[in-house]
């Protein structure tokens, strides 16, 4: 059940990365409003996935499911932030 939970959360994370990059590349930018909307959708989806998986699993595995799911969620959120930075997408004016 832990693997299934993490796979589902990873799919949500990858989908949000693709959506955030699309919004950023479209030219409108990923402002605070669109970022908060994406974060809210991800948090609601994360809570639903976690709730369904906790409901279907044994009670002795709840701690591992919650911790691994949260680490997975945080990893994909930071990965999304890293990949959608304008400096990394548009290499203009970046001296490396």
N, C-alpha and C positions, 0 to 999 in steps of 0.2 A: 504494500500500500504506500510505503514511503517513496518508492521509485515512481509509481503512478502519479502521486501528488507532485513530485518535483518535475516530472515530464509535463504535466498540465500547466504548472506555473511557468516553466520554461517556454512553452508555446505562447502563453500570454505575454511574457517578457519579450520574446522575439517579435511578436506581432506589434507590440507597442514601440519597439525600436524601428521597425519598418514604417509604421505610421508617423512617428516623430521625424524621421529622416525625410519622409515625403512632404510633411508640412514645412520643414526647414528648407528643403530644396525648391519647393514651390515658390518661395520668395517672400511669403508672409512672415516667416520667422516663427520661432517657437517662443512666443511671449509668455508672460506669467499666467494669463488667462487660459491659453490652450494647454500649458503645462499642468495647471491645476485640474483641468478637465480630464486630461489623460491620467493623471495620478489618481483622481477620484474613481475613474472607471477601473483602473488596475487594482486599487484597494478593494473595491466592491467585488470584483471578480476573484481576487485572491482570497477574500473572506469566504466567498461562496464555495470555492474549490476546497479550501481548508475545512470548512464545515461539513461538506459532503464526505470528504475522506475521513474525517474524525468520526463521523456517524457510522461509517462502514467498517472502521477498524476496531481492533481490540483496545481496551482502555489502557493497557500497559505500554502501548506504543505511541500514545498521544504526545508525550514530551518530544520524542524524536521527530515526529511528523511536524509539529509546530516549529521546532528549531530549524530543521532542515528546510522547510518551506519558507521561513522568514529569511534565512541566509540566501536562498535562491532568489527570492523577491528583491532583496537589497542588492545583490550582485547585478541582476538585470537592470535595476533602476540606475545604478552607477554606470553601467555599461552604456545605457541609453544616453545619459548625460554626457559621457565622454564622446560618444559618436556623433552627437548632434550639435556640438559646439561649432559655431560659425568659423572659427579659425582653423578647425580641422577639415571642414568641408570645403571652404573656399580658401585656397592657399595664397591668396593675395595678401601681401604685407606681412608675411610670416618669415622671419629670419631665423633659420635653424642652423 
